[in-house]
């Protein structure tokens, strides 16, 4: 992907939402996995957005996928706000990241 790819912006924003969302809830459901994975996703998106050498688009996609499966892995599916934040943010960032990473790979091989 070129510099300032919109896919990296989506990864950054999804990570930022996952990082900050637990502070907006009254309970602490899913707080640790959301904050850790959200921070990792936001940092990966920010590095890619700024064009710095560091994690690739595949790394951001992996963090997004981990964020998506975290409600099942850390057993907070019954906490709807935390679970839906992880599913929507992680799913959206994973789909966009996968699409962007394959676009970048196709452009590099063409």
N, C-alpha and C positions, 0 to 999 in steps of 0.2 A: 504494500500500500504506500501511496505517496505521503508526503508530509501533510498533516492536518486532515487525515481521513475521518470521515464522519463516524465510521464504525468504532474508532478509538474514542471518540466523544461519547458514544452510547455506552461503551464499557466503563469509562470514567464516571459518568452520571449514575449508572446502575450501581457501581461500587459505592459511590458517595451516598446514594439513597439507602443501601443496605447497611452502611456504616452508621448513618445518623438515625435511622428509623427506630432502633430500640430505645433511644432516648426520648422518643415521642410517645411511647406506650407507658401505661401505668405499671405493667408487670415486666419481669425480666426474662420472659420466655424467649429462648433462642438468642439471647444477647451475645454470648461469646462467639458462637460460630458466625453469626451475621456480621459482627464487628470485625473479626479477623479476616474472613473471606471478603467482606466488603472493602476493607482496607487494601488487601492484596489486589483485588480487581481494580480498584480505583488507581492504585499505583501503577499497575501494568498498563491501564488505559492512558494514564498521564504520560508515562514514558514513551509510549507509542505515539501519542498525540503531539508531543514535543519533538519527536524525531530523534530522541536520544538512543544510544545503543543500550540495549537491555533486553527485557523480555519481548518475545515476538508476539504476533497476533494469536498464535496458537497457545501461548501461555495465558493470555487474557481469556481465551475461550475455555481453557481447562479450569481456571478459577471460577468462571461463570457456571460451568457444569457442576463443579463442587458446590457452589452456592445453591444451585437448583436442587441437588439431592440432599442437602443438609437437613431439611425437616425430617426426612426418613432416617438419616444416619444419626442424628442427635435427638430424635424422638420428641419433636415439638410440633407434630402435625395437628394436634388438638388445639394449639394456640393459633387461631386463625390469622391474626394480624401478622405475626412473625412468619408463619408458613407461607402465606400469600405473597408477602414481600420477597421471600426467597424464591418462590416459584416464578413470579412475574419478572423480577429483576434478573435472576439467574437465567431463566429461559430466554428472555429477550436478548440479553447480552450474549448468550451462547449461540443463538441462531444468527444474530448479526455478525458476531465474531467468526463463526464458521464460514459464513458467506464471504466476508471480507478476506479471510485467510486464503480461501480457495481462489478468490479473484486475484489476490497478490501472487499466488503461486502460478496461476495461468498467465498473468502478465509477465512474470519473470521467465517463463519457458517459451513465450512467444517471440 
